[in-house]
Amino acid sequence: MSTLSAPPDDLEQQFERHRVELRGYCYRMLASPFEADDAVQETFIRAWRGYKSFEGRASLRSWLYRIATNVCLDMRRSVQRRARPMDLGPAREPLLENLRELPEVTWLEPIPDSHVISGDPAEAAIARESVRLAFVAALQHLPARQRAALILCDVLQWKASEAAGLLETTVASVNSALQRARATLEAVRPSIGSKDSTLSDDDHRLLSRYVDAFQAYDVEKLTELIHEDAIQSMPPYDLWLSGRNDILAWWFGPGIACRDSRVIPTLGANGLPAFGQYKRSDDGGYAPWALQVVELRDGKIAEFTFFLATETLFPLFGLPPRLEGASA
């Protein structure tokens, strides 16, 4: 096929049809919604500039994925691996002196579901599972090309031959990379699509009860709603807590300033329920404090992640910059 002489008039629209899935791919590669957006934008720029060399031997979608992969590989060379507090050491006691802040660039960041999930319900269920915080964090332990192969084949369901063409390698190399990647992840994650991540009516009632109990700071009700083996983390601090007793000891000890907070639901994050938490401020209103992402298991809350980078995350999740008085 001859080289195409000029981009078609609707090329930008064709690119846009792939934005959500490409953003999801780049997010799994990079673990940051902001880096993922940058990667997709750079992908489109490179594709536009290089369109004359696109000979049409592959689909536009495959070509964009090839460019996006190269963009992500380039970006991974210049930034350190993103992680969760649980990746950096054991749980510690709920004491203020254990609270240490590490550079923001080390942390995995959450992403709104709507930025990475689209398509039919079956595809959406797999997408939600494959952006779970624990899974995305586990991906960051893989070398970048292993990570790309696993995402392409296990998440996006590409054939090994298709992934080999995109990665410019052999099928044998892709299969070897998949074997090593799966072995690395086996101990830290469930199989993709192994459970229904859709919230049931009971789940919604549980979350409503949690909001009421947290806003009332009712220790008895909170105890009923949290699993005994629940965990909590608070990026950008490296402290994480293991067990309901330690979580509540923190909330009613060093974290007592969260009493009288207001909590409002927002866009789902990484396939999980999410809330904006606002702490009472001196002017009588409520100031942003944390994006709460919670994971449910068997009718109770199994994990809390309090993301404290509200200056970037609240706008991303469409949360207001403050709440006013008793109207919150």
N, C-alpha and C positions, 0 to 999 in steps of 0.2 A: 504494500500500500504506500502511496506517495506521501511525503511529508505534508502536513496540513499547513497552508500558507498563512492563515490568520485565525485568531480565536473567533468562534461564532458569537453573534450578538448576545445570546442568552447564556454565555459561559458563566457569568457570575451567578445567575439563578441555578445553573447546574451545580456549581460548587455549594451553594447554600443548602441544597437538598441533602448534602452529606455532612453538614456542620455538626449536628448533634452526635451522630455516631463517631465522627472523627474526634470530637471533643471527649467523648467517653473513652476512646482508645488512648488518646494522649493523656487523659487524667490517670488511667491505670498505669501508664508508663511513668508519669512524673509526680503523681500524688499531690498535685496542687491545682485548684481550679484556675488560678491566675496564669500559671505556667502553661496549662492546657490550652487556655484561650490564646495565649501568645503563640503557641505551637501551631494551632489551627490557622491563625492569621498568617504566620510565616509560610505554612503549607500552601495556602491560597496564593500568596505573593509569588512563591517559587513556581507554582503551577501556571500562573498567568504569564510570567516571564518566559517559562520554558515550553509553552504550549506548542511552538513551532516544531519542537523535537518529539512531540507526542505522536507516534505513528499509528495509534489506534489498534495496535496488536493486542492490547489489553483493554479492559473496560476503564472508563474514566474513574470509577470507584477504586479499582485496584491500583491505578496510577496514583491517585491521591493518597492511598494508604502507604504506598512506597515512599512518596515524598514525606508524609507525616512521620514515618518510621525514621527516616534519615534526620529529620528535624529533631525528633526526640533523642536520638542517639547523640547528636551534636550538643544538645542542651544538657544531657546527663554527664558529659565530659567536663562541664564547667560548674556544676553544683554538686553538693554532697547528698548522700542518700537521705531521704526524709523518713522519719520514724515516729513511733508512738512511745510514750513513756515506758510502756511494758517491754519495749525492745531494748531498753538501755540498762536494765538492772532489776533486782527483785523489788517486791512491794515493801514499803516501810511503814513504821508506826505513824499514826495521825498526829504528828507533832510539828509545830511551826518551824522549828529548826531544821526539819527535813525538807522544807520547801526551797528548792533552788531553781532559778530561772536560767534556761539555756538559750542560745541564740535562736531566734525565730526561724531561721532558714532550715533548721534541723527537723521541723515538725511537719507531719502529714496534715493537710488541710482538708476540711469537708467540702462537699460540692452539692448544690441543690439537685434533687432527682430530675427535675424538669430540664436541666442542662445536659443530661447524659442518657436519659431514658425516653424512648419513643417506640412506636411500632405496635404490633399486636400484643395481646396480654401474655402469651407464652414467651415472646422475646423480651417483654418488659420484666417478667419475673426473673429470667436469667440475668438481665442487665442489673437489676437491683441486687441480686446475690453477688454479682461480680464487682460491685463497687462498695461492698461492705468494708468498713474501716479496717477490720482485721485482715481481710483478704488483700486489700490494696497495700497495707503495710507489709504483708508477707511477700508480695511481689517485689518490693524494693530490695529484698535480700538477694534477688536473682541478678546475675549479669544481664546487661541491657538486652542483648540479642536473645538470650534464653527467655527473658520476660516477654519480648515481642513475639517469639514463637508460641509461647504458652497462651498469650492473650488471643492471638490470631486463631489458633487451633482449638483451644479448650473453651474459650469464651465466645468468639465470633464464629466458630464452627467451620473455619476454612480447612480445606484439604491440605495435607502436608506438601503436596506438589505445588499448590497455590502459594503457600507460605514460603516455600523454597524460592519460587520465582520472585516474590516480593523482596525477600532478604538476599537475593542474588547468591544463593548457595545451593547445595544438593538436598535431595529428599532425605538421604541418609543423615546428613548433618542436622536437619530439622528434627528428625525422629530422635537422634541422640540428645539434642538440646531439650526436647520435650521430656525424655526419660529423666534427665538430670533435674530439670525444673520441677517435675511432679514429685520426685523423691524429696527435694528440698521442702516443698510445701506440704507434704503429706501429714506431717506432725502438727501443723498449725492451722489447718483450715478444713471445713467440710467440703464435700464435693459440690461443684457448682450446680445449682438447680436441685439440690437434694431436699429442699423444704419449700413450703409455700410461704412467701414473705408478705402476702397480702394481709392487712390487718382485719381481724374479725370484729364483729359488734362487741364481743367481750373485751377485745384489746382496746377498742375505743373507750369503753367504759372504764377500764383500768387506767388509761392515760388521763381521763377526766378526773378520776379519784386522786391520781398522783398530783395533778396540778392543784387541786383543792387542798390536799394534805401538805404540799410543799409551801403554798402561800400561807397556810395556817401554821406552818412549822410544827405540825402535830406529830410528835415522835411515835405515838402508838399506831397511828394510821400509816405512817411511813414504814414502820417496822413490818406491818402486815403486807405491804406492797413490794418490798424489796427481798430478793432471794438472799438466803443466808450466805451464799458464796459469791455474791455480787462483787463487781470491781468498779473502781472510779479512777479517772485520770483528769488532769487539768492543764493541758498545754497552754502556755509555754513553760510550765513547771515540770520537772522530771519526776516529782513525787506521784506515785500511784498507790491506791489503797486496795486491799483484798479482804473482803468479808463485810457483811452488813454492819457488824459491831464497830469496825474501824471507820466505815463511811459515816455512820451516825455520830461517832465520837468526834469526827472532824466537823460535821455540820453544827454540832452543838458545843464545839470547843473553838478551835482556831477559826472556823468558818461561820461563827455565830452572826457575823455582819450580814449574812444572807437572810436572816429573819426579816419578815415583812417585805420580802421581794414580791414582784409581780412576774408571772410567767404566762406568755402567750404563744399559741401554736404558730408555726410557720411552715414553709415548704419542707417536705421530707428531705433528709440529708443522707446520702449514701445508702438509700433503701431503708432508712430507719426514721422513726418519728423524731421531730426536732422542735425546740421551743426557744424563744428569746427570753432570757432572764434579765430583769431590771431591778437594781437595788435602789432603795430609798435614798434620795439626795438631800442636802441641807436646805434646798429651796422648796421642799415639799413635794417635788415630783419624783420621777424614777429614772435613773441613768442606766445605760446598757452595762451589763456585767458579763454575761456569757451566752454563747449559743449552746444549749443543752441538746445533746444527741443521746437517745436512750435506746437500748436494745431489750426486747422482751423475750422471755422463755417460759413456757408452761404457766402462763397466767400471772407472772410477776416480772419485775424489772431485774435484768441480769447484769446490765452494764450502763454506767453513766460516763459520758465524755463531756466535760465543760471546756469548750473552746473560748479562750478569753480575748482573742484578737477581734474585739467587736468593731473596731474602726474600719476593718476591711470586710468582715463576715456579715455584719448586720445589713449593710447596703446590698451585698450579694444575695442575701435571703429575703430581701424586701421588708426588713424590719424597721420600724420607725426609730429615729435617733434618740427619742426619749418618750416617756409616758407622763401624763399630767395627773397629779393628785389622786383622789379617790375614784376618778372616772376610769382608771386603768382596769 
